[in-house]
């Protein structure tokens, strides 16, 4: 294992330099967030063009999510060790090349393999942790909370905009490429990110880090695989015994990983995860809230799209205004949160959870009463309020959870924070299999779907209530704030 050279340049940026740095890394995060969800609306065309089986169709989105989740913790630590700019550019290059491979894949097997490379520890999983870490060490002062707020906005909106952008690109059929454009669009964006990043990003690392903890890498990856894999595919197979055994084994392996990290730290070694982060109440509470936020997004966005299409019989184009409403609301919510976070602190994400919970309660009562006769305006208008709530939560959680993390722990914190979101989303998709699909199996339409969606909303509201409680662990407003 080659040793790294400590890098000690002036990394704090202000003014135009900070704006360029922020723009470069946020564009990379947006590419990742979009690619996690953009593929869903293109799946029918991919199946028609490539002859993919049902199993292959499940693995096209799952391969990205699974390999991405596995490499995040290690990816964050690699930036600490070998330079965040260096690792960010390497990950972006691999991600962009893998996007090209996805766009020219002639078979479902090649597409699944390219998606795995795109999300893996050489691609998005090493690119994305450097985004938060770079923000943490380069942006200081009042702009820091706003920068983290923008990150939360990009992370939340990417998941919402992905399906809508996928519908637009496939329908436009640019140069006859059809679904391939959802991947090829990354090429000019990725190349621009590389060029601007090479020129404008500052380099930084954690000088106290002495080497990569290979035992920790193996244990964390194995534990994540044992948990993420059954969460990704177990629900679709009605939770066979092997999936439950893998979950139990994953819990055991992660317990061993934590013990190994404690021993490594006690002996003065360079652990993969900075366990000192968990002594920070705000970080621990924010991490748990982020996990539940991912769960809410995973459950709600999937079942809402099915409600609009299979319940109300709308095409993606017909309910595009509802997607636009979520996006516009998310931008507004994040902007409000970035201005209010410094003064109101944890009240910002708590206000977001209350707004969404109240809106979904009214939404549930409306759908339960009207069912398939729900007017489009009534189904779409509440999405503006939900978007505002999502923007406030995503922006507020990012700012409050990570704003107190030191530069030395930035990579480790970024890896953990992103992992929490990925595991939460996987858990949400798995939860949907028994709170929604048990009542509305694949292929269901009409009243069956609307009733299942209405029932699902109560679970979402309950999760939001728990998240609201966890946010009390974040910093509270004081007179000196």
N, C-alpha and C positions, 0 to 999 in steps of 0.2 A: 504494500500500500504506500503510494508516494506521500511524502509529507507536504503540508501546505505551508505557504509563506504568509506570515501575518501581514495584513494590509491595514495601513493606518492613515489613509488620506482624510482630508476634511470632507465629511459626508453630508453635513447639515446643509440644506439648500433653502433659499428664500426666493421670492419673486418669480421671475421668468424661469429660472432653473428648476425650482420646485414644481412649477406648473408643467414643464416638459417631462420631468421625471414621473410625475403623477399620471400624466396622459399616457405615457408609454406602458407603464405597468398595468394601468386599468384597462387598456385595450387588450392586453394579453389575458387578463381575467375575464373580460367580456367574451373573447373567443372561446375560452374554456366553458363558461356558463352556457353559452349558446349551443356548443357542440354536445353538451350533455342532454339537451332536450330537442334540438332542431330536427333530429332524425325521425321523431314519432310520426309526424304528418306525412313523411315520405315513404314510410314502410310499405304501404300497399303498392306503390310504383316500383320500389326495389324488388318486391316479391314477384311482380309481373315481369320485370326485365331480367331478373337473374334466376328465377325459378327456385327461390329460397324456400326451405321447409319451414314449418312452424317453429321448430327448435332454433333454426338459424335466425329467424326473425326476432326471437327473444334475445339472442346473443348479440345482435348488432348494437342495441343500446347497452346491454348488460356488460359486454366486454370492456367498454370504455369506463363505465362506472366502477367496475370491480378492480381493474388494474389501477385506476386513479386513486381509489381509496387505499389500496395496499401500499402505495409508494409515498404518501404525503408526509408521514413522520420522518422517514429517511431523507426525502427531498429537502425538507426544511433544514435538517442537520447538515446536509452537503453544502448548502449555501453558507452556513456558519463557518464551515471548515475551509472551503476552497474559494470563497468569494461569491457573493450573491449576484453580482452582475455576470460573472463568468458562468455560473450555473444557470441563471435565468436565460442567457443567450443560447446556451447549449440546449436547454429544454424547449425553448421556442423554435429552434432550428429543427429538432426532431419532430415536434408537434406539426410544424408546417409541412415537412416532408411526408409525414404519415397522412396528413390531409390530402396530399396529392395522390398517395397510394390508394386512399379510400375512393377518391374521385375516378380513378381509372381501373378499379377492381372489376374484373370480368366475371367473378363468381362469388357466391355468398361466403365461401370459406376464406377467400382472400380479403373480403371486406371485413369479416370478423377479426381476422388476424391484424389488419391495418388499424382497426379501431382499438385493439388491445395495445398496439404500439403507441397510438395517439394518446392514450390515457396513462401509459405505464410510467415507471420510475425514470425513464429516459426522456419522457415527453411532458405532458401536462402535470404529472405528479412532482416533477422537480421545478417546473416553470412557476406554478401557482404559489407555492409557499414563499417564493422570493418577492412576490408582490407585496404581501403584508409586511414582510421583514424589511424590504426597502423603504416602504412608507414609514415604518417605525424608526428607522435610523437616519432618514434624510429630512423628514418634515417635523418641525418642532414648533412650540408656541401655540397660539390660538388656531393656526391652520391645521394642526394635527388632528383635532377632533373632526374638522370638516373633511379632511382627507380620508379618515376611517369611515366617515359617513358616506362619502362617495363610493368607497369600496363596497359597503353594505348594499347601496343602491344597485351597483353593477351586478353584484352577486345575485340579488333577488330578481332584478329585471331580466337577467339573462335567461333564467328558467322560464319566465312568463313569456318572453318575446320569442323564444326558440320555436315553438310550434307554429306561431303566426308567420315568422320569417321563412320557415320551411315550406309553408303553404304558398307563400308569395313566390319563392324561388322556383319551386317545382311547377307551379302554374305558368310562370313566365316562360319556361322552357328556353332559356337563353342559349343561343347557338345550337339548339337541339340537344342540349346536355341533360335536360330534365332534372332528376333527383341528384345527379352528380354535382350540380352547382352548390348544394348545401355544404359540400366539403371543399370544392375548388375555390369558393369565395375566401377561404382562409389564406390562399397563396399570396395575393397582393397585401393583405393585412399583416400576415406573418412576416413577409419580407420588409415591409415598412417598419414594423416593430423592431426587427433585427437591426436595421440600419440606424434608426433613431436611438435605439438602446445602446448600440456600440459607441455612438458618438456622445450621448448625453447622460447615460446612467452613471452615477458614481459607484465606485467599488467599495465594498465593506465586507467584513467578516467578524467572527468572534475570536479575538486573539487568544483567549484563555482555553479554547477548545484544542485538544492535543491529538485527536485522531478519531476515526470512525469506529464506533462500537459494533463490530461485526456480529457478535453474539446477540446484542440487542436488535440489530437489523433483522436477523433470522427469526428471533422470537416474536418481534412485533409484526413482521410480515405474515408469519404462520398464524398468529392469533387473529389478525385482521382477515386473512383468507378464510379461516374456519368460521368466522362470524359473518363476513360480508357475502360469501358465496351462497349459503343457505338463505340469507335474507333476500338475495337477488333473485333466486330461482325456486326456492322452496315453496312459496305460496302458489306458484303456477302448477306445482305438482302435488298440491294438497298436503303439504308438510309430511312427507314420508319419514320413517324412523331415522334414516341416515341424516336428514337435515337437522333433526333435534339433537342427535348425537354430536354432529359437528358444532352446533351452537354451544353445547356443554363443554366440548373439548376446547373450543375457542376461549371460553371464559377461564378455563384452567391455564391455558398457555399464556393468556394476558396477565393472569395473576403471577405466574412464574416470571414473566417479563418485568413486572413492577418490582418484584423482589430482587431480581438481578440488577435492575437500575439502582435500587437502594444500596446494594452491596458495592456496586461500581462507584457510586457517588461517595460512600463512606470511605472507600480506599483511595479517594482522590483521583479516580479515573475520569475520563471524558464520557459521560453517559449520553445515550441517544436522546433522552428526554430530560429536560431540566425539571426535576421533581420539585424544586423550590417554587415553581410556578403555582403548584397546588396549595401552597401555604398562603397564597393570595386569595382571599375570600371573593374578591370581585372577579378574578380570572376563573375560579372554579364554578361560581354561580353562573357566569356568562357562558362558560363552556357547556354546562348542562342545559341552559336556556337555548343555546344554539342547536343542540341536538334535537330538542323538541321543536324548534323552528323548522328544521329540516323535515321532521316528521309531518308537521302541519302542511308544508309545501307539497311533500310527496303524496299525501292522502288527498288534499283538497284539489290540487291542479289536475291530477289524473281523473278523479271521479267527476269533477265539474265539466271537463271536456266531454266525457262520456254522457253526462246529463244533457249537455247542449246538443250533441250529435245524435245519440241513440234515444234519448228521452224526448227531446223537443223536435227531433228530425231536421236539425239545421246542418248545413255544410260548413266547413271551416271558413269559407268566404262570408257566409251569411252571419256568423257570429264573430267575425273579425272586429266589429266595433266594441264588443265586450272585452276582447284582448287589448285593444287600444286604451279602453277605460282603465284597465288594471295598470298598464304601463304608465299612462299619464298620472294616475293616482300615486303610483310608486315614486315617480320623479318628484311630485309635489311633496309627498310624505318625507322623502329623504332630504329635500331642501329645507323643509321646516325643521326636521330633526337636527340637521347640521347647524342651524342657527340657534336652536333651543337647547342642544345637548349640554353646552358648557354651563348654562345657568340652571337647567332643570334636571340634568343627569338621568337617574333611572326612571324618572317620571315619563320620559320620552318613549322608551319601548313599552312601558306599562300602558301608556295611553293608546299605543298602537294595538296592543293585545285586547284592550277593552273595546276599542272601536270595531275590530274585526269580530269579536265574540258577540257584541250586540247586533251587528249587521247580519251575521250568519244566523242568529236566533230568529230575527225577523224573516230572513230568507227561508229558513226551514219551515216556519209557520205558513208562509205564502205558498211554497211548493207543496206542502202537505195538503193544503186546501184546494189548490188549482190543478196540481198534477201536470199532465200533458197540455193543459189549456193555459199554462202560464204565458202571458204575453212576452214578446221578446224584450220590450222596454223594461218590464219588471224583472226579467232575468238578467239583463245587462247592466242596468243603472247602478245596482249595489256594488258592482265590480270597481267603481271609482273609489268608494269608501274603503273597500278591501285593499285596493292598491295603496291608498294612503297609509293604511295600517301596516302593510308589508314593508313599505319604504321606511316608516318610522322605526319598526322593529329591527330590520336589517341594518340600517344606519346606526341606530342607538346601541345595539348589541356590539357591533364592531368597534365603535368608538370607546365604549365604557369598558369592554373586556380587555382590549389590547392597549389602551392609551397609557397604562401604568407599567407595561412590560419594558424592561431595559433592552438596549440594543444587543447585549450579549445573548439574551434569551429570545430574540425576535424570531429566529428561524424555527426554533422548537415550538414557540407559541403559535406561529403561523401554521405549522404542520398540524398541530393538535386542533386548532380552531377549524381548519378546513376539513379535517377528518371527522369532527363532530357533525358538520353539516352533511357530509357524504353518508355517514352511518345513519343519521336521522332520516335522510331521504330514502335510503334503502329500507329502513324500518317502516317508514310511511307507506312505501309501495307494498311491502309485505303485509302490513296491517290492512291495506285495502283489499287484500285477497279474502279476508274472512269477515270484514265489516261491510263490504260492498258486493264482491263477486259471489259470496255465498247466497246472496239474495237476488243478484242479477248476473247469472253466468254469461260468459262471452257470447255474443250474438243476440242478447236480449234487447228489446225495444219497448218504447212507450211507457205505460204505467209501471211496469216492473222496474225499469231503470229510475224513473223519478222517485218512486217509493224508496228504493235502495239508497239513492243519493240523499234524500231527506233524512233517513236514519243515520247515514254516515256523518252528517253535519253535527249531530250531538256529540260524537266522539271528538270531532275537531274542536268544538267549543270547550269540552272538558280538558283537552290538551292545552288550549290557550289559557285556561284558568290556572293550570299547574305552572305554565311558563310565567304567568303574571306573578305567582308566588315566588318563583326562583329569582326573579329580577330584584326582589328585595335584598338580595345579597350584593348587588351592585352599589356603587357609591350613591349616597343620598344627598340632596341639596342642603347646603348650610348657608349661613349669612355671608360667609367669606367666599362662596362660590362665584 
